[in-house]
Structure formats: structure tokens, C-alpha cells
């Protein structure tokens, strides 16, 4: 399945911490109904057996909605479940090693924070980049901040889609206008919502407006002033 720019528009990253009234599968389906264009299963605590079981279920769900299914970090689970893609960070296996393991048919996403990391990731076989944190985020408290200028420079330096991540929500998504991103990756903005489907509808509309706007909506200094996994 292709993971082009349109698939990166509203990229939902799961977080089991928000499971409650709905199961994780139900939350993901709500996100898909609301217009999520890509799903990443992120599980840092599950054993491989449970991770694989969850991955197989979500893969079939994503197939139903014709949306790419990405596994975070765990190459073995990604291969065994037949995921559309794998996403790795700077602290995981190197992109070139992952590409060799998964072959050319699986989509490879890589988290970066600098232009140098972005260029190297593309040269190593990455199909898209996750860049952040563009705003402060409780989801990944140790994530270094990426400035508006750096985000824009990364988009200019590579030919593959760039997805912004970190602290993004309805209140600040428009501040990413003019950077050249192909979409936004969201965790709590989607899965902490009381109405995930409706929230995704609004977030997708805002993401489309932001991606299609070439001029900044806010002064550049509205983003963090210092340089995600």
C-alpha cells in the first residue's frame, strides 16, 4: 500500500494509556471513521506475543478502510503481521539496517530532529520522516524541540513527505502553515478526545488547510526556540 503525501495528512499514533470507554481497536476505528489517513501502532510495554496479536487485528481494520498500517520500532512484529510499514527513531536500529531487513516493499518512516539526520535518513531508504517535537508534549517529555525554521529547512532538504509531531492539536495546528509538511502525527489530540471520530473530522480539515497554505499563519517565533522518536 502506498504511503504518499495524502496518506501522511492525519497520522494517528496509538496510546494505550487513553483506553477506557472504548477498546484500542474501537478507538482506532473511530479515528478511521473520522478521516485518519494513517495508523501507527506504538506499544512500548507489551510483550511481542500481545503486540503481534494487536497488530494483526489493527492491520485488518486498516485494510477495511484502505489506510496504511505502520508498526513502531518492532521490526519482527511488523514483518510477522504483514504491516504496510515500520517507523523507527534515532535511538532504534539505523534506517539502512531496517531497510535491509524489511526489503523495498515495506514503507520506512524515520524520526529526525535536524537537517543532517533528515538527509541521511532519506539516503538510507526512508519513505517519510517524522519531525518533532514541534510543540511541548507530555506524550514524550524528553523529546527535544524543533523550531519552525528547522522544520521548514528539513522539508526543503528532502524529497520525501515530512510529518510534524509533538504537542499538536486544534489550537496550534495552523501555526505549522508554510513549513512544507505533508501532514501531522497526533497522539493525545486524537485518542484522549471524548469523541474521537468528530475530533478527527475537525483535525483533518485543519490539517488540509495547513498543508495547503504556503504562508505562515503566525510569526516564526511562535514555535519553540531550540532544536521525536
Residue pairs with C-beta under 8 A, 6 or more apart in sequence:
1 66
1 68
1 84
1 107
2 68
3 38
3 68
3 70
3 84
3 85
3 107
3 109
3 127
3 128
3 161
4 161
5 161
5 182
5 183
6 37
7 37
7 38
7 67
7 68
8 37
8 38
8 128
8 161
8 163
8 182
8 183
9 37
9 38
9 182
9 183
9 184
9 204
9 207
9 208
9 211
10 35
10 36
10 37
10 38
10 183
10 184
10 186
10 200
10 203
10 204
10 207
11 36
11 37
11 38
11 39
11 40
11 163
11 165
11 183
11 184
11 185
11 186
12 28
12 31
12 36
12 38
12 39
12 40
12 185
12 186
12 187
12 190
12 191
12 200
13 40
13 42
13 72
13 165
13 185
13 186
13 187
14 24
14 27
14 28
14 39
14 40
14 41
14 42
14 43
14 58
14 187
14 191
15 42
15 139
15 187
15 188
15 191
15 192
16 24
16 43
16 45
16 46
18 27
18 188
18 191
18 192
19 27
22 30
22 196
24 54
24 58
25 57
25 58
25 61
27 191
27 196
28 36
28 39
28 58
28 61
28 62
29 61
30 196
30 197
30 200
31 39
31 190
31 191
31 196
31 197
31 200
32 39
32 61
32 62
32 65
32 67
33 65
33 197
33 200
34 196
34 197
34 198
34 199
34 200
34 201
34 203
34 204
35 200
35 201
35 203
35 204
36 67
36 190
36 200
36 204
37 67
37 68
37 183
37 204
38 67
38 68
38 70
38 183
39 58
39 62
39 67
39 68
39 69
39 70
40 70
40 71
40 72
40 87
40 185
41 51
41 54
41 55
41 58
41 69
41 70
41 71
41 72
42 72
42 73
42 187
43 50
43 51
43 54
43 72
43 74
44 73
46 54
48 74
48 76
48 77
51 74
51 77
52 77
52 80
52 81
55 69
55 71
55 77
55 78
55 80
55 81
55 83
56 81
58 69
59 69
59 81
59 82
59 83
59 84
62 68
62 69
62 84
63 69
68 84
68 85
68 107
69 83
69 84
69 85
70 83
70 84
70 85
70 86
70 87
70 107
70 109
71 77
71 78
71 81
71 83
71 85
71 86
71 87
72 86
72 87
72 88
73 86
73 87
73 88
73 89
73 92
74 86
75 86
75 93
75 98
75 101
75 102
77 83
78 85
78 86
78 102
78 106
79 101
79 102
79 106
83 106
84 106
84 107
85 106
85 107
85 108
85 109
85 127
86 98
86 102
86 106
86 107
86 108
86 109
87 108
87 109
87 110
87 111
87 130
88 95
88 98
88 108
88 109
88 110
88 111
89 110
89 111
89 228
89 229
90 111
90 112
90 113
90 117
90 229
91 229
92 98
92 229
93 101
94 124
95 108
95 110
95 120
95 121
95 124
95 125
95 126
96 124
96 125
98 108
98 125
99 108
99 124
99 125
102 108
107 127
107 128
108 125
108 126
108 127
109 126
109 127
109 128
109 129
109 130
109 163
110 121
110 124
110 126
110 128
110 129
110 130
111 129
111 130
111 131
111 132
111 165
111 228
111 229
112 118
112 121
112 129
112 130
112 131
112 154
113 131
113 132
113 144
113 146
113 150
113 227
113 228
114 150
114 154
114 227
115 150
115 153
115 154
115 157
118 129
118 131
118 154
118 157
118 158
118 162
119 157
119 158
121 129
121 158
122 129
122 158
122 159
122 160
126 160
127 160
127 161
128 160
128 161
128 162
128 163
128 182
129 154
129 158
129 160
129 161
129 162
129 163
130 163
130 165
130 185
130 228
131 146
131 151
131 154
131 162
131 163
131 164
131 165
131 181
131 228
132 143
132 146
132 164
132 165
132 166
132 167
132 185
132 228
133 140
133 143
133 144
133 145
133 146
133 165
133 166
133 167
133 224
133 228
134 145
134 146
134 148
134 151
134 164
134 165
134 166
134 167
134 168
134 176
134 223
134 224
135 145
135 166
135 167
135 168
135 172
135 223
135 224
136 145
136 166
136 167
136 224
137 143
137 166
137 167
137 187
137 188
138 188
139 166
139 187
139 188
140 166
140 228
140 229
143 166
143 228
143 229
144 226
144 227
145 166
145 223
145 224
145 225
145 226
145 227
146 166
146 223
146 224
146 227
146 228
147 220
147 223
147 224
147 225
147 226
147 227
148 175
148 176
148 179
148 216
148 220
148 221
148 222
148 223
149 220
150 227
151 162
151 164
151 176
151 179
151 181
151 223
152 178
152 179
152 180
154 162
155 162
155 179
155 180
155 181
156 180
161 182
161 183
162 180
162 181
162 182
163 181
163 182
163 183
163 184
163 185
164 176
164 179
164 181
164 183
164 184
164 185
165 184
165 185
165 186
165 228
166 228
168 176
168 184
168 185
168 186
168 189
169 186
169 188
169 189
169 203
170 189
170 199
170 202
170 203
170 206
173 184
173 203
173 206
173 207
173 210
174 206
174 209
174 210
174 213
174 217
174 218
175 216
175 217
175 218
175 222
175 223
176 184
176 210
177 209
177 210
177 213
177 214
177 215
177 216
177 217
177 218
178 213
178 214
178 215
178 216
178 217
179 216
181 210
181 211
182 211
183 207
183 211
184 203
184 207
184 210
186 203
189 199
189 203
190 196
190 199
190 200
190 203
193 199
210 217
